[in-house]
Amino acid sequence: MVGPRMEHEVAVTPEAKETATAYETVALKCGDDQLAPFYSLLQGGVTVRVTVGRTLREILTCELGIPADYVTGRITTIFLNNSPLDDLDVVIGQGARVTLSAAMPGLVGAVMRRSGFYAALREGITYAQQGGDTRPATGTITLKLFNLLLPELGPLILTRGILLEHKE
């Protein structure tokens, strides 16, 4: 997905400038070989501005720019608010925690895999859509990336822009 020696520059959109009045903006320019230090930040979770009240599929493809076939084929394990998720068409609310991973090894990986053969074994902990506000609105989610998705999606997420606390 990302070629060698590709440079990534964070650009601040006019919309982000408008809504970021309480924030300072920092733009970084670095090559692929300099992105690894950001991986621990992405694993811990970064705040991303999105339109909440949309489906996870819409947020991943339309807003974050991840190709649809990548979402359905490569992202095999998803957690929403710390619960495994099978349905990409669940509506995402303000402050949601979304964790994305490629295939994980072993029995736990097989059980947690989205719509996998062993998904029935986690029926009691699988995320179920609950009522709530489903009107689209500007908001934020916490996004976490793991394993092979770090080098593949990390540059895309960082280029799009993340919100960080001063201590981060």
ZILINFEN-V272993 format. One record per backbone hydrogen bond with DSSP energy under -0.5 kcal/mol. CO is the residue of the C=O (numbers start at 1). NH is the residue of the N-H. E is the energy in kcal/mol with one decimal. If there is no record, write none. Layout:
BEGIN
((CO;NH;E) (CO;NH;E))
END
This chain:
BEGIN
((3;6;-1.2) (6;32;-0.7) (8;30;-1.5) (9;11;-0.6) (11;13;-0.6) (13;17;-2.3) (14;18;-2.2) (15;19;-2.0) (16;20;-1.0) (20;23;-1.9) (28;10;-1.4) (30;8;-2.5) (31;34;-2.1) (32;35;-1.7) (35;38;-2.2) (36;39;-1.7) (38;42;-2.1) (39;43;-2.3) (40;44;-1.9) (41;45;-1.3) (42;145;-1.5) (46;143;-3.1) (47;163;-2.9) (48;141;-2.1) (50;52;-0.9) (50;139;-2.9) (51;54;-0.5) (52;137;-2.1) (54;92;-3.0) (55;59;-2.4) (56;60;-2.8) (57;61;-2.5) (58;62;-1.7) (58;63;-1.5) (59;64;-2.3) (60;66;-2.5) (67;70;-0.5) (67;71;-2.1) (68;72;-2.2) (69;73;-2.0) (70;74;-2.4) (70;75;-1.6) (74;76;-1.3) (76;114;-4.3) (77;101;-2.0) (78;85;-2.8) (79;99;-2.7) (80;83;-1.4) (83;80;-3.0) (84;127;-3.6) (86;88;-0.7) (87;90;-1.1) (88;57;-2.6) (90;56;-1.9) (92;53;-3.5) (93;96;-1.7) (96;98;-0.6) (96;142;-2.9) (97;81;-3.2) (97;99;-0.5) (98;144;-2.7) (99;79;-2.2) (100;146;-1.5) (101;76;-0.9) (101;77;-2.2) (105;109;-1.1) (106;110;-2.1) (107;111;-2.5) (108;112;-2.4) (109;113;-1.1) (110;118;-0.5) (113;116;-1.9) (116;119;-1.5) (118;121;-2.0) (119;122;-1.7) (120;123;-1.3) (122;125;-1.9) (122;126;-1.2) (137;52;-2.1) (139;50;-2.0) (140;95;-2.8) (141;48;-2.8) (141;143;-0.6) (142;98;-3.1) (143;46;-2.5) (144;100;-2.6) (146;149;-1.8) (147;150;-1.9) (148;152;-1.0) (149;153;-3.3) (149;154;-0.9) (150;154;-1.6) (153;157;-2.5) (154;158;-2.8) (155;159;-2.5) (156;160;-1.9) (157;161;-1.7) (159;11;-0.8) (163;47;-1.1) (165;168;-0.9))
END
